[in-house]
Amino acid sequence: MGDVLELAEVSVRRGTRTILDDVSWSVNEGERWVVLGPNGAGKTTVIQLVAGRLHPTSGKVTIIGEEVGRTDLSELRPLVGLASAALDQRLPAGERAIDVVVTASYGITGRWREQYEELDLDRAQVLLDVFGVGDLAERTYGTLSSGERKRVQIARALMPDPEVLLLDEPAAGLDLGGREELMAALSELAGDGRSPVMVLVTHHVEEIPAGFTHALLLRDGRVEAAGPIEEVLTPQHLSAAFGLDLEVERHRDRYSARAAGSARS
């Protein structure tokens, strides 16, 4: 089987600004990738490309064997589940959580006249249960906490049974407890062989769930390193990407980083 996702010499430019510069990257079946880098490194742009929401200025983007620009993206997008801050802003605040999830079956963001079978509603409820928000199914989306909304979004992204799951900064804005609850749920998902290929974007190594296998490290729109996670998340690579001398620790498949020489209690 070929690559599930591939960027081949991809650049994205806006006017005189280069957001991505000659990026090549491929993701294979069964892999769980984290895309990591500082602000402005191009992480969200990579996610938009492999979600089929953005066309490259140059180079080639392939999603599940189909080249962007040469295929009907409306047919391709249901195969790619996406949870992001941009999507959060488009979801109706007055919609029930279960409807936020089930409408992903049609790729829409609000119930109208479409009809759903009991099997669809049952699947939506099961997905909410998996992420610990099943008891919130009847609550309106706008009344949920940030952490609850993020978990509902991930359930929504999985509703169409996609081949790829893209998570753009899923832990952003969460407190420690909310982050760790989400990390536990994503670790369980990553460890399930039936789960789709996963790609998660973050600024922080502490927000990488256990079970992720590979890392793409970006700096200024270019690839600093890419490959098995233990080969990429080294002090040398992370220091180069973030422009700071960093120490990196690994404990039970979770990572942490701090400035070299910083005080420890």
N, C-alpha and C positions, 0 to 999 in steps of 0.2 A: 504494500500500500504506500502511496506517495505521501508527501507532507500534507498535514491537515491545514496548516497556515504557512504561508511563505511570503516574505518580502525580499525582492531581488533588486539590489542597487536602487533603492527607493529614496527619493528626495521630495520634500514638501517645502514650497516657498510661498510666501505671501508678500508681494511687492519685492522690496530689497532684502527682506528678512528670510533666512533659511532656518526652518523649524526642524527638519530632518535632513541629514546630509549623507547620501549614499549608504543607506542602511540595508544590510542583508541579514536575514534571520529566518529560521524555519522551525516549526513545531510539529512533532510527530504524535501519532496515536498513543494514548496512555500517559503522556507527559503532563506535568503540572508546573507551569512557569510563573515566576514572579518577574515583573518589569520594575526596575528600581533605578532611582536617580534623583538628583536635586530638582528644585523648582526650575522650570524652563528647559529641562533636558529633552523633552519630546515624548514623554511617557503616554500622555492622554492622546496625542496624535497617533501613536502606534496603535492604540486601542481603537480609535475611530477608523483607521485604515482596515484593520482585520475584522471590524464589525460591518464593513461595507458602508459606513456613513461618510467616508471621505475618499476622494480619488487622489492618487499621487500626482505631483507635478511631473515626475519622471520615474522610470523604473516600473516594476511589475508587482502587483499584489494578487496572490492566489488564495482563495478561501474554499476549502474542501474540493479542490481540483478545478475550481472555476476562477477564471481571471477577471478581476474587477475591470469593468469597461467593456467586457465582451460577453456578459451574461445578464440575465434579468435579476436584479438585486432583490426585488420583491419576493421572488421565490427562494432566494438564498438566505435572506435575513432570519426567517423562522428557525433555521438550523444553527443560528448563533444567538445564544442567550446573553443579554447585556444588563448589568446593574451599574448605574452611574449617578453622579450628582445631577447631571443634565437631565436624565430621565426622571429623577425625583421631582424636579420642578414642573414636569409636564403631567404628572399623575394627579387626577382630580382629588382635592382635599376632602370632598364630600362623599367619595366612593368608599364602599365597604372594603375592608382588607381582602376578603375572599374574591370580590369582583376585580380588585387590582390584579390579583393573581390570574384569575380565569380568563380575563380579556387578552392575555398574552397568546391564547390559542388562535386569535384572529390578528394578532400583531397590532392591536389598538390600545388606547389608553383611557377608555371610558365606555361603559355599557350604553348601548342604544337599543336597536331592535333585533340584534343577533340573538340566536337561540343556542343554549348549551344543554347537553345531555347530563344526566345524573353522574355519569362516569367522569365528566369534566369537573363538575363541582366536587366530587369525591377526591379526585386527584389534587385539586387546589387545596382542599382541607388537609390531605395527607402531607403535602409540601409545607404548609404552614405549621403543622404539628412537628415535622422534622426539625424546623428551625426555632422551635420553642415559642411560637406565637399563634398556635392553633386556637387558644381561648380568646384571641382578639379578632377572629374572623368577621364578626358582626360590627366591630368598631370601625368608625370612619378613619380613613388614612390620615387626615389632618390632625386627628387627636392622638396619634401614636408618637412615642418618643423617637429621637433620632435612631437609636439602636433598633427599635422595633420596626421602623420604616425600612431600614437597611435589610433586615431579615425578610420582611415581606417582599422587598425587591428581588432578593436572591431566589425566593420561592417562585416569584413571577418569571424570572429568567429561566428557571428549570421547567416551567409549565409545558412548553411545546416539545419537551424531550429533545433538547438541542444536541448537536454533536460537539459544540464548543461553548464554554461558559466564560464570559469576560466580566471581570470585576474591577471597576475603576475606583480605587481608594475606598474599599468597603468599610474600613475602620476609622476613617477620618471623622473627627468630632466626637468620638465615643469616649466615655470615661473608662477607667481601668477595668471595672467590672464588665461593662458592656463590650469592651474590646475582647476580653478573655472569653466571654460567652460566645462571641462570634468566631473567635479563633478555634474554639473547640468544635463548633459546628462545621467550619470549613475543613478542619483537619479530618473529621470523620468522613466528609464528602470526598476529600482528596484520596483517602485510603480505600474507598469503595471502587473496585475494578469496573463496576457498571457505570460509573460517573463519566461525564464527557471530559474531553480535554479542557484543562482550566488554565486561564491566564489572569493574574492578579497584579494590579498596579499599586505601588505604595512608595512613600518617601522614606519609610522607616523599616529597618531590618526586624524590629520587634513586632511588626505587623505581618510577618510571613508565617502562615500556619505550618505546623508540623505536617510532613507528608509531601511538601512541594519538592520537586525533583531537579528543576533547572532554574537558572536566573539569566536575565538579560539586563546588563548594567549600562545605562546611557549617561553621556555627558555632552552638553552643548549640541544635541541632535546627532551625535555619533555613538557608535558602539564602543564602549570601553572594554567590555568582556561579555562573553555569552557561552553557556555550556552547563554541565552539571553544577548544582548549587554549591557544593563544597569547594569547587575549583574557582568559582566566581566571587563568592563572599569571603574574600581574603582581605587582610589589612591593606595589602598593596593595591588591589583593585579598588576597594572602597575609598581609600585615601585619595587615589587619583581622581575618582569620579566626583567626590564631594569637596576636593581641594583643601583637605584637612587631614592631619596625621591622626589616624584612628586605630583603636584597638578593637578587635572583634572576638566575641566569645560565643560558644555554642553549648547549649545545655538541653539534652533530650529533644534534639531536632528543632529547637527554637534558638534564634540568634539575638544578640544584642551588640551594640557598638557605642563607644564613647571616645572622646578625645584622648589621645595618648598622654599619660602622665596626670590625668585628672584624679582628684582626690577620691579615695574610697573609704567608707566607714566600716 
